[in-house]
Amino acid sequence: MAKRVTLQDVAREAHVSVATVSKSLNGTERVSAATRRHVISTAQRLGYRKSTAEGIRMRSGLVGLITSDYNGRFSLPLLTGAEGTLGASNHAALLMSSHGRPDLERNHIDQLAARGVDGLIVVGDTTNPRPPLKPSTTMGLPVVYTYDPSTDPNDCSIICDNVGAGAQAIEYLLSLGRRYIAVIGGSEDFQAARDRAQGAQRTFMLYDFRPVEVLFDMWSEEWGERAARLLLDRHPHLDAVYCLSDEIARGAIRALLAAGKRVPQDVAVIGHDNWFVFCSNSHPTLTTFDNNISLIGRMAATYLIDAINGHPHRGTFAVECPMIVRESTDPTRRTALNNTDRIFRRR
């Protein structure tokens, strides 16, 4: 029978102490990422397997959040959502920003691994599928991807249900009696634009309607304003616009009002993102979809704790985006913004 590889064998081959091998394999104390990676690689090459006693890992109680988000728009509400669940499991979060740079992302993971974190939550900001982290980078840590899903179906990813939001937007507008509905989106390079438009088209087909026009260009107020002017020129009977972001929606409202249209009496407008700076500074205030990022954070924390405990989730999980009804579709919502928001859900 082949001799079992021991910690001493790994230490001898890696030219480190037995204590360093134990710390590297169990993440019980701070060890440099380079040393941890070297030890893990050596152990794998030798065929080392933990015994039952060694397999009981001491946990640090720390979880790393790596975000590509530049301004905290996605990462901060996600962190807020995750913290409650992490706290209930005696974990705390360490947040680091990669600024969208893979090299910086890896460097941050090295630093977090050196601190013995128990797992990682990766926070995106584009909705576009991303390559998974390599096992050599994560050093065996469980990972949950949020907002930007992993392209590996065996990974755990949690995203917004943008297809459902698009379907719900058109269903709501049709329920208001609107029949000449246009869609204004940003760049089709973003998965969110394609998904929201796909959802909208699904409802149009379900009710045997067609949009008067679907336009794509930039994620900006300027584009929203320009697109709305084009729509009014081409479709004088336009009575509703579904905009795929709040920035686009605010620009569209500005163009509609400048053309003498009343919002929502003549043309109803819906946005997406529930970005308060746009929703509250739009006049009328903006009906929009909330990306439910706090809930994504809570789910990510729950699923990561499950993975840490040996029960990983696999696949992509979509979280509903509730629609917040405000003045741009409902003229009765005339009091303070915070007191009038209500959620419309499909029946």
C-alpha positions, 0 to 999 in steps of 0.5 A: 500500500502506498505511503500516505503523504503527511504534513512533514512530507509537504513541508520538506518538499516546499522548504517550509516549516510544518506550522507554515504548511498547516497555516497555509492549508487551513487558513488559520493565521496570516501567511503570505499569498505567495507562500500559501499558493506554493504550499497548496501547489506542493501539496496537490503535486504530492497527492496530500489529503487531509485526515479527518482531524486535519480537515476541521478548519479553523475559520477566521470569521472574515469574508472578502468582497471584491468589487469592480464598482467605481463609485460604490453604487452597487457594492455599498448596498450589496455590502449593506445587505450582506452584513446582516446575514454575515453577522448572524453567522459571526462573519465580517466583510472586508471590501476591496475595489479592483476598478475593473482591473484583473491584475488588481483583482488578483492582488486583492484576493492574494491579500485577503487569502493571506488574512485567512478569509473564509470565502469571497463575494465578487461584485460586478457592475455591468451585468455582463457575464465574466470569466470565473476566477481560476482555482490557482487564484482563489486557492480553494476559497468558495466564491459567489459572483453577484450582478455580473455572473460567472460564465461557468454554470458550476459556479454560484452567481446571483443576478437581477431578473432584467428579463422579468423587469422588461416584461413587467414594464410593458404589462404595466403600461398596457394595464394603464391603457397605453397602446403606442409604446416605445423602448429606449435602451443604452448600448446593446453591448451590455447584457442588461439592455438585451435582457430588458428588451427581450422581456419587453418583447416577450410581453408584446408578443404575449398580448399580440402588440408590437412596440412603435419602435425600439432604439439603442445607443448610449446610457445617458440623459442626452441620448434619452432626450434625443431619442424622445424627440425622434420618437415624437417626430416619427410617432405623433400618437406615442403614449408611453416610453419604457427606458432601460435606465433612469438616466435615459428616462430623465432625458426623455421626460425633458424632451417630452415636456419641452415638446408640450407633452404632459407626463404621464397624462399624454406620455407615461415614462418608466425607467430602470435602476431606482437611482435616487439622484435621478428619480427624485430630481426628475419632474415628475418623479420617476417610476422605475425598477429597483435592482434589489441589490441589498437582497442580492447581498443577503442571498450572496452571504447566505449562499457563501456561508452554505458553501463554507459549511460544505453545501455549495449552490451551483448555477445562476439565480435571478432576483426579482426587480420590483417596480416603484410607481411614482408620478411619471406613470401615475398623476395621483402620486403628488406628495413627498417622494418617500411617502408615495412609492409603491410596488407594482407586482404582476398578478 
